[in-house]
């Protein structure tokens, strides 16, 4: 009987020691880490809200680009109701784009040949000499007269910033402190009024013109 009592006693001691190990493990960081993982699962739930709000910021910063697209500002003033002037307002941005980029492709494709031949040489000279023109520029319409050829001569004043700048000479290629006069004859075509040719700007006074840019 004593021989069996000793093993039973030892078994009881081993069982108690095993239970004591499990109870001690409960105080270690490993089980506590389990509760930490549940709390950390809350933090990722807040993180996605931050990236989702982030894309809304570029949308606000993209708004100024809409105003930056206006490379040229055209002020028609009292002549805004004239169809030829309306055609100039529509077509002039393409003309100015060709001057800035020094590429006459758009003029060759979409404008009458007379106007293209009048302007292309100036674009070529700008390319060859390294002249630059940086937007924004501005044009003010100061008159519109019908000619004997059936065109409408739109008299304009171009701001100083609508001229070529010579970086080598550090001066404007056209020295016009008050802006320069430019007369563009508009012709009615099947797609509307388009620039037909450049005319002599004689008699156009730009001294008192206020340019929007």
WOQUI-V201480 format. One record per run of one state. SS is the DSSP state (H for helix, E for strand, L for the rest). FROM is the first residue (numbers start at 1). LEN is the number of residues. If there is no record, write none. Layout:
ss=SS from=FROM len=LEN
ss=SS from=FROM len=LEN
This chain:
ss=L from=1 len=1
ss=H from=2 len=24
ss=L from=26 len=3
ss=H from=29 len=33
ss=L from=62 len=2
ss=H from=64 len=5
ss=L from=69 len=3
ss=E from=72 len=4
ss=L from=76 len=1
ss=H from=77 len=3
ss=L from=80 len=3
ss=H from=83 len=19
ss=L from=102 len=3
ss=H from=105 len=6
ss=L from=111 len=2
ss=H from=113 len=17
ss=L from=130 len=2
ss=E from=132 len=1
ss=L from=133 len=4
ss=E from=137 len=10
ss=L from=147 len=5
ss=E from=152 len=7
ss=L from=159 len=1
ss=H from=160 len=3
ss=L from=163 len=2
ss=E from=165 len=2
ss=L from=167 len=4
ss=E from=171 len=2
ss=L from=173 len=7
ss=E from=180 len=10
ss=L from=190 len=2
ss=E from=192 len=8
ss=L from=200 len=14
